[in-house]
Amino acid sequence: MNARAPPIWLALAGAPGAGKSTLCELISNKLDAPVVSKDLVREAMFGSKWTTYTRQQDDVVMQAVYSAACYHTQSSSVRLVLIDGRTFGDECAIRGLRDAARSAGARSLLVRLDVSEAVLRRRVQHDEMVRRAAVDDCDDGRKKESWIGDEAESNVSNGRHSMEEKGKVEVSSEGEVGRHLLRDANHASGDRSHEKPHPASNRTAALLYYLQQPRLDSSLFDFIITEESQDKCQAQLLQLLDRAGCGELASM
């Protein structure tokens, strides 16, 4: 990377279930680059009790995310920072990223992951059921990260929390799953006439809300990846970083 070239903030955009966090982790491990996760920052700032998933709270969390990214950029030799957790589904969010990076003396690189709706629904529904199993199996009813893993997966697979067709639950407005989806979608869109969503359900609610929004023009993004294979997505991102001036990093 040229000594005068600015550091890069790589932000992955796309719906819940598109694979943003997985790819951030893969790229981070490959290039030894820090990841600033909106979800982890939100959990640290508000915890499950005070998390509301409102736009106002989201903006507060993103201010902290960008402050951390700025710290990495200006206080160390970091040349690449990964921004994870925001869908960047509206122009205001994109402007916020561009402005924050510019103020930090960094270049923003915004990449949208386009995944089919069927795959998104299947991934997120499976994730919700695993997380719901993890939460409901906790004696105190609170989310514990240590439960979200192989044991929770086993509970789902063994039918302790029923799922159809080995983890694929049809997303519809009928039945128990449908009631959770409608309730959580209403909550995500700002309708507070319904009870607070199940603590494991925010990804499903966010997906339904995301799918309801107008699709942004592709020109607002620096690059769009349509591959659903994580390996192929990672390869494309590494090639993109190479072209963007991170050749030394991407060839590691």
Salt bridges, closest charged atoms under 4 A:
ASP58 OD1 - LYS38 NZ 2.93
ASP58 OD1 - ARG42 NH2 2.85
ASP58 OD2 - ARG86 NH2 2.92
ASP59 OD1 - ARG55 NE 3.03
ASP59 OD1 - ARG86 NH2 2.94
ASP90 OD2 - ARG55 NH1 3.01
ASP99 OD1 - ARG102 NH1 2.91
ASP114 OD1 - ARG112 NE 2.92
ASP114 OD2 - ARG215 NH2 2.71
GLU117 OE2 - ARG121 NE 2.81
ASP127 OD2 - ARG131 NE 2.97
ASP127 OD2 - ARG203 NE 2.80
GLU128 OE2 - ARG132 NH2 2.20
ASP136 OD1 - HIS198 NE2 2.99
ASP137 OD1 - ARG160 NH2 3.55
ASP137 OD1 - HIS161 NE2 3.62
ASP140 OD2 - ARG142 NH2 2.55
ASP140 OD2 - LYS144 NZ 3.90
GLU145 OE2 - LYS143 NZ 3.12
GLU153 OE1 - HIS126 NE2 3.45
GLU176 OE1 - ARG179 NH2 2.68
GLU176 OE2 - HIS180 NE2 3.00
ASP184 OD1 - ARG183 NE 3.08
ASP191 OD2 - HIS194 ND1 3.62
GLU195 OE2 - ARG183 NH1 3.62
ASP222 OD2 - ARG98 NH1 2.90
GLU248 OE1 - ARG79 NH1 3.47
